[in-house]
Amino acid sequence: MKKAMISLALSGFVSTVLIGCGGSSSSDSPALATKAELGEQLFSDVNLSFDRTQSCATCHNPEKGLADDRANDASRDTGNGFIASAGSLGDDLSSIGDRNAPTAGYAAFSPEFQSGTRSRVASQTTSGIGDYEGFLGGQFWDGRASDLQAQAGGPPLNPGEMNMPSAEAVIDRLQENSDYVTAFENLYGVDIFDDIDAAYDAMTESIAAFETEDKEEFYPFDSKYDRSLTGEYEYPVSSKASLGKARFFSSDLTCASCHQLQPIGDAGEIFTSFEYHNIGVPENTALRAFNGATDVDEGLLNNAEVTDVAERGKFKVPTLRNVAVTAPYMHNGIFNELETVIHFYQHTKEKALNISTGSAIELVNNPETGAPWGDAEISETIEHDLLGGNDINLDDDEVDAMVCFLMSLTDARYEDLLDQDKVTSCGL
């Protein structure tokens, strides 16, 4: 693939996202007068699944951080509150996916899948961690859908998701709805249903338009962190959240290397670099045993555009926005708590430093299970150089503070989903 230089400065990217995905509507316009309005209806339509039980919104619930909050037989409960399943239940109400459904929030900002480079800002450059070169963007954990439209076309035909047998079957379902027929013909031409592929593309384009245009639904940028940038909110001095914010952006740590795009304080931060990395996430053996999966999940190498075996085991860096209300975590939902995620990073850091310097590893178990951390499915491509970019471990108070800062990245409409006692403890 030809490499491209990529700039992800969002000040210009937002305007790009908002252009050309539908027309404007007026008070006398017919129902579903724009592609985005049509896409909004399609996003929540369970009739587009075989047994009419599942829509896009089922796995990307607009009321729950645009993630899958459903519990099922593969769910785990650590006693710390409700935890959704690591894998999503399919339309047949028995199939369980092998990966955790990522939030659809802020997904519109991911660039099209490509190979390129990304310059890191000064605060991200620690211990020799320089600019990133590799694959960027796309949708799904492995970027196999280049953009939102391509992503929208996947689940309806996936046997483990919406389970429709063909694009033609999906279009037949669309034509059961007279409002859809009118909207498709008005927006895409009176002969749109004469071509199955064109009609399917029109459907996916409309869903992508909804995800791209509806700012309030998908990317309001109104968390406490965002409001702190405009002066509408101020992190209390000496609060846990304030300490966590300072540690997150500190050049002493490497958090921001993969979860920051812009200089500190710039509006529109997505808290993901859209890069791909293998950080040694343990295999979710419980989930794999439940769903009967036996093949190794090769991550980025599952993308048809990627052929280099050096990319095995790499997954897309997720956004941290709304992360406090979209558990479980990692591509396979292996962790339930944010504290565990941070402790895991410290574990991988110690392993990396042991490899590079021979330093001793402090034997700290997974706090959720009390057992040693599990092995990664693919260990040979773990990026120890990145993980060992600093030798600083956070104490328990600092881990708690980091979680508090991550809670402050929650959109205003989801703040009631946070543990309110924790909110108070954090000083939020």
URQUIMO-V927850 format. One record per helix or strand of 2 or more residues. SS is the DSSP state (@ for helix, = for strand). FROM is the first residue (numbers start at 1). TO is the last residue. If there is no record, write none. Layout:
BEGIN
SS/FROM/TO  SS/FROM/TO
END
This chain:
BEGIN
=/4/5  @/10/18  @/35/43  @/46/48  @/56/59  @/107/109  =/114/118  @/122/124  =/132/136  @/148/155  @/167/174  @/178/188  @/192/194  @/196/213  @/215/218  @/224/230  @/240/248  @/255/259  =/276/277  @/285/291  @/300/302  @/309/311  =/314/316  @/323/325  @/338/357  @/384/387  @/396/407  @/412/417  @/420/426
END
